[in-house]
Amino acid sequence: MKILVVSLYYAPDQCQGNGPIVRALCDDWAAAGHDVTVITSFPHYNCDEVWPEYRGKWFQRDHLGLVKIIRTYLYVTLQNSRWGRLLNYLSFNLSSTLAGLWAEKPDVIFAMSPPLTIGLTAWLIGKLKGIPYCYNVQDIWPEAAVRLGMLQGERTIRWWERVERFIYRHSRRVFVISEEFRDNLLGKGVTPAKLEVIPNFVDIESLRPLPRRNALAAMYGLQDKFVVLYAGNVGLSQGLEVVLDAAERLRSRREIEFLIVGAGTSKSDLIADARRRSLSSVRFLPLFPEAQVPELYASCDVALIPLRRGLTQNSVPCKTYSIMASGRPYIASVDAGSNVWKLTEKVHCGVCVPPENAEALAEAVLSLQAQPQPAAAMGAQGRAYVESHFARASVTQQYRVALEKIVDPHQAVTSETWKTTPRPTSQTINVEIE
């Protein structure tokens, strides 16, 4: 089977959300014997510019492991404005469509969102080449953009909602990552037979529980601290101001340190705010390479999953599974009844507090600090659950079998014929994502 994947980001681009997911999917499909080609942009995530070695080009062929890659031009602006973001997306839509028409004809197209507009690229390539496309929903747009204030104006919102419905209507299959997402799309008129729920996943072999006292913890002086870790995209949707507010409430507890690791559009503002408040208990660190990610999670006592109010109905943070795989408890600032809230209640692997509530967050930190044994039990329960429900190999296989059924419903490869070709080693990974 020839699979054409369209994704805005792909390794070595340092995308903290979809990047590791789409890389693992492609590696595992290729390892199973399929011919996988990825159309993606030149690396640029959180750099405000294309990497130097890719500048001045329109297209470039590449490969990582068994996966073939066509990298394409896109417009990158230093200003994080709505128009700049739109031009960024549309320029990639144009260049990726041309690349898709230039590429060898596949059997099926797999479009990885966001952005929403990537579905238009998949539709047009599929229409012109006479092949079906599937659409993977990682965040529900334009709803998430509206809630963040990134998309305004009734006419503009209605137009993007029509684009959303168009993409769902013409896709052969719509993959969603939670039952809540499925319910959302059913409410928009998507037929039940078109929807398939496949959760995100974590590589339980590479990300595993490690000792709290380790080389990374010693390097950053974390061994004698109670470390509260946020690792991931430092953007608008996370609302990390609440972490600074909680740190201010716990200013007198010198043994507690808040560690914010990652990159994003809000990071510089957060650093300035922390300095203005003289929050010495808050430390900012950059992205970590793949080899250090397990030690990073091992170096914390509790991890954070923050989202702004109302966003957890439109987003399922992938970092949830990474934290669980590392055997650490978490504090999730999420809406009641959301996917993460339900998971936490079911598995007892963390604590949920209302979004954007610094007092509740600070109290949860103190509670877990005061109860180390129950906190350790939460971490162990989380690890056990991801091993049986969110392991990389089983989830990427679900996608593979679904694509095989679309291409040839009568001869889809079953789980018994899973090939044992070793997976290519990932060259880069980033500490999550949203």
Secondary structure, DSSP 8 states (H G I E B T S, - for coil): -EEEEEES--TTS--SSHHHHHHHHHHHHHHTT-EEEEEEE-S-TTTTS--GGGTT-SEEEEEETTEEEEEE-----SS--HHHHHHHHHHHHHHHHHHHHHS---SEEEEE-SSTTHHHHHHHHHHHHT--EEEEESB-TTHHHHHTTSS--HHHHHHHHHHHHHHHHH-SEEEESSHHHHHHHHTTT--GGGEEE----B-TTTS----SS-HHHHHTT-TTSEEEEEES--STTT-THHHHHHHHHTTT-TTEEEEEE---TTHHHHHHHHHHTT-TTEEEE----GGGHHHHHHT-SEEEEE--TTGGGTB--THHHHHHHTT--EEEE--TTSHHHHHHHHH--EEEE-TT-HHHHHHHHHHHHH-HHHHHHHHHHHHHHHHHHSBHHHHHHHHHHHHHHHH-TTS---GGG---------S---S---
